[in-house]
Amino acid sequence: MDITIVGTGNMGRGIGTRLVAGGHNVTLVGRDLDKAEALAGTLRSGYPGARVTVAKPGEGLTNGLVVLALPYAAALDFARTNATALAGKTIVDITNPLNGSYDGLATDPGTSAAETLAVLLPDSRVVKAFNTTFAGTLVAGNVAGQPLDVFVAANDDAAKAAVLQLVADGGLRGIDAGKLERARQLEGLALLGITLQMPLGLGFQSAWRLVA
Ligand SMILES: NC(=O)c1ccc[n+]([C@@H]2O[C@H](COP(=O)([O-])OP(=O)(O)OC[C@H]3O[C@@H](n4cnc5c(N)ncnc54)[C@H](OP(=O)(O)O)[C@@H]3O)[C@@H](O)[C@H]2O)c1
């Protein structure tokens, strides 16, 4: 599958790694093309044969699935600016809308970043995923030898199934977390995970895993 990732930072690398590991083609959109090229090189060298291309903002949005690997505020801006280009596409929201002191969420009670994005993109299929997995663990694909759980929430079943398949292709376990409204809990879960890193000395190398 051809997938676009907007953002070439830590999560662009983490999700890009899992996508090329799964045999998918990735277009990296970055405002700094040198940085995008460097990440493309990293992904290609980790997975020889991987097809990774780069594009600047305003381009590279022709693929049917677009991952927004941007800070929350930038993702909202991107959605406002590119709503027409993103219409009809599956948009993966990975954001954690942290407040300025990183100890709470900037979203209003009773909603979520994903639902806010969906309001801005009424003609797109917004899927919440990857917000509870730290970037370094995505590069590794596991923590302590255990594949990561990726919680996926969306209102559109086909879009959610496509993202769950990408997760599985990348060697991770996808968990259908229900409708997009579940993003409220997923964003809270990620916040809790972030606040635990320092006191427990986890170094962002931990993961939430559902054990039955
Ligand atoms: N890091 C994690 O472990 C983790 C885990 C789960 C979810 N998340 C979420 O994933 C998202 C990305 O996090 P990250 O760790 O990848 O951040 P990051 O390493 O700082 O990368 C952010 C990317 O967004 C770009 N960007 C920043 N501000 C922008 C703007 N105003 N307009 C356009 N592009 C902009 C940056 O471009 P430049 O490189 O040019 O600055 C960079 O490519 C965030 O929403 C975060 O909450 C992160």
The ligand as a Gaussian input file, in Angstrom:
#p B3LYP/6-31G(d) Opt

LIG

0 1
 N        7.374000      10.753000      20.484000
 C        6.560000       9.788000      20.897000
 O        7.004000       8.793000      21.499000
 C        5.083000       9.881000      20.615000
 C        4.274000       8.787000      20.945000
 C        2.908000       8.804000      20.626000
 C        2.386000       9.917000      20.002000
 N        3.180000      10.993000      19.723000
 C        2.585000      12.136000      19.020000
 O        3.151000      12.145000      17.722000
 C        3.212000      13.479000      17.235000
 C        4.618000      13.738000      16.716000
 O        5.524000      13.557000      17.792000
 P        7.086000      13.412000      17.524000
 O        7.644000      12.850000      18.762000
 O        7.328000      12.740000      16.238000
 O        7.527000      14.931000      17.412000
 P        8.875000      15.498000      16.747000
 O        9.946000      14.501000      16.807000
 O        9.075000      16.824000      17.366000
 O        8.470000      15.685000      15.197000
 C        7.438000      16.568000      14.851000
 C        7.382000      16.754000      13.353000
 O        6.395000      17.751000      13.100000
 C        6.977000      18.835000      12.377000
 N        6.375000      20.084000      12.832000
 C        6.431000      20.607000      14.073000
 N        5.737000      21.762000      14.137000
 C        5.258000      21.962000      12.882000
 C        4.477000      22.978000      12.288000
 N        4.027000      24.003000      13.012000
 N        4.172000      22.857000      10.990000
 C        4.627000      21.815000      10.251000
 N        5.383000      20.824000      10.754000
 C        5.682000      20.896000      12.054000
 C        8.454000      18.795000      12.691000
 O        9.160000      19.446000      11.680000
 P       10.669000      19.928000      11.899000
 O       11.467000      18.668000      12.015000
 O       10.957000      20.730000      10.685000
 O       10.662000      20.724000      13.183000
 C        8.675000      17.278000      12.731000
 O        8.794000      16.766000      11.418000
 C        2.779000      14.390000      18.374000
 O        1.444000      14.767000      18.184000
 C        2.890000      13.492000      19.607000
 O        1.965000      13.846000      20.611000
 C        4.518000      10.999000      20.011000

